[in-house]
Structure formats: C-alpha cells, structure tokens
Amino acid sequence: MSEVTAAAGKRPPVSIITGYLGSGKTTLLNRLLADPGMARAAVIINEFGEIGLDHLLVATPNENTVLLANGCICCTVRGDLVDTLRGLARKRLEGALPPFDRVLVETTGLADPVPVLQTLITDDNVAPLYRPDSVMTLVDAVHGARTLDEHAEGVKQAVLADHLLLSKCDLAGEDAVAALERRLARLNPGARQFRVTRGEIHPRELFGAALDAAADGSGLARWLNHHAYAATRTGRQRRAGRHDRGIRSFGLCLERPVTRAGLMTWMRLLTSLRGASLLRMKGLLNVDGRPVAVHAVQTLIDEPVELPRWPDAERRSRLVFITRGLARDEIERTLAMLEIGSEKNAARGTLDPQAYARFVEAAQTFR
C-alpha cells in the first residue's frame, strides 16, 4: 500500500457522468454541485477539442475542479486521468487541496466508459487510492432514439449505466419519452431510470451503486435486479436486441452450488475469450454454500465479494448479462465450468482425472 493510500484512509468513490453529445451532462453536474452535501466533491471534466468550454459552464468551480482537454478520456488522455487522480490524492494528503470525499468525472459525449472503469479497477497507481462507484448516463429524450439508432457510443453508454437519466423530458412528448424508457429497459433492464428536468435530482439517488456498496446484503437485490432481466424473455426483447446493434440482456439461474475454483476459472475464460462481447455481467452465486457476489465489464473482473449472509431466502445462483453478439445459449453451454474442481482433491494436492476431462470438455465451449 502506498504512503498516500495509508495516510488518506478510506478510498474515495469515483462516479462517472456520461452521455452522448448535448444530453445534459454539465447541467446535471451543476445541479449536483449545488447540493450542500456535495461541497466536498472533486470534479474532473474531460473536453474534446482544442478549445475547452464546458468547464466554464460549471456554476461552482473550485480548486478541486480539473480540466482534461484536447482529447477523449477513454483514449488519448487516459494517462492524464491517472496523473490527475494521483495528483488529487497527493494534494489532499499534503493539505494543498481542501479534503474531498468523492470524485465526479464528466466524460466527453463520445467517450466509452469502459477504459475509465479499467483505470479505476486495474491501474496500479489508481486502484489503491480510489474505488469505482456508479456510472450515470444521460439520454436526451428528444434525440435519444436517434442517438441509439445511429451512434454505437450512445448504445454503449446506455448499457453500461447503473442509472439512466432521461433529460429534456419537458421538451418531448409523453409517448416518445415512454417509448424511449421501454427501449432503454430492454437494453439495460438492471439500470434505474429517472426523468430529470434541468438536472434536478437528489444526489442520494445516484451514488452507492457499485458492488462494494451493496455487499452488506441490504442493497444487493436492487444491485442485481435479476427479476428485471427475467422479464425480458419475450419476442419483443429479441427484436429490440437485433435492432440495437446485437445487444441482448437476459438472466440465468443455477440450481446446484458452484465451486470456488470453477467460478474463478469460468470468469477468467469468459472475460478473456469472450470479453469483447460481454458488456456487463452481475451475479450472486452459491459457492460451496456461501453467497458470493461477482461483477465483470468486458475483460474487467471486480474482486468477488463473499457476503456475510444471504440477502433473501433464495439459494440458487443468479446471473444477469448484457451482451453484444453473444447469445444466451452460448453462455449456457459454458456453465458446466462452474462445477469444475473438487475442494477435497485440491486439499490433497491430487488431480481428479474425471474432473480434468470435464474441464477440457467445458473449456471448449468458450471458443
């Protein structure tokens, strides 16, 4: 653990505000920063272009506000994001900045949120200092349907969201807003949806969506939201998936417990071999009788969290997926891997030939 991490104490959460061009990200940021409870937030604003303007529109700029200009945060300025987060932590420790208890990152309208999450989860210089929190995606109620039709970035931002905020609802007809809500629910059933006018929403609705915040069990059912995915098993969902660039969302249940070795092997194979198609996966699994929560975004795997107790009476393993070009039955064929591995044989240091044969057979299903 670095000196900064040890001295700074608890890692501040980092939330991402994203959404396609003109969807109202800066308006939302202004509304959040106007709340007294957000007085200790640090802000990172990413702008694309040689002349940055969005940061000038932030109503309450302070010395904890940093501009990343002339590049997209998910590619050309990603190294700058690492340097900025490290610099904020160092200055916080040294007393050169007012103490902050969370960070808000406003991306460009063209950004892919995955590289930002990857930085927070896997970068050796950042992960010890911060923890990822919610992804908030703004969707313009007037132009949102066209954005989803024409721009892959808009679809990616929507399916990776923990919260979907429909902006400019006062400028769109009720039928159009309701149709957009239904379409977004088919794309990302697990996300909470809000209608916002001029960014008006209480901050408490938007934070604490990450796995570690829900891991005490009380918020896990809402985090997983398995029933919402189960409700999408209709012909309408399949048509929507083909229309929206091959996006599919579905939930699965497993009746038998899985093994810890099988879970880790399955997740590594799934993310490494099919990660480009695995937009998001969440799960609560019965691992040798214990409740374990898992989360993955493309090739990124959060550290599995063993819960102190089951959140409900259900003991089946529950998994939810949002995929692109990866069908439900392709996932189902890989699930045998979850039962691979004998704790008894592992403890003896021996190899079970039958288990190994099942492993080889199951591994072929990932190709």
Secondary structure, DSSP 8 states (H G I E B T S, - for coil): --HHHHHH-S--EEEEEEESTTSSHHHHHHHHHTSGGGTTEEEEEE--SSS--GGGG-SS--TTEEEE-SS-TTTTTHHHHHHHHHHHHHHHHHTSS---SEEEEE--TT--HHHHHHHHHH-TTTTTT-EEEEEEEEEETTTHHHHHHH-HHHHHHHHT-SEEEEE-GGGS-HHHHHHHHHHHHHH-TTSEEEE-STT---GGGTS--SHHHHTTSTTHHHHH-HHHHHTT-SHHHHHHHHHTTTEEEEEEEESS-B-HHHHHHHHHHHHHHHTTTEEEEEEEEEETTEEEEEEEETTEE---EE-SS-SSS--SEEEEEEEES--HHHHHTTGGGGG---HHHHHHT---HHHHHHHHHHHGGG-
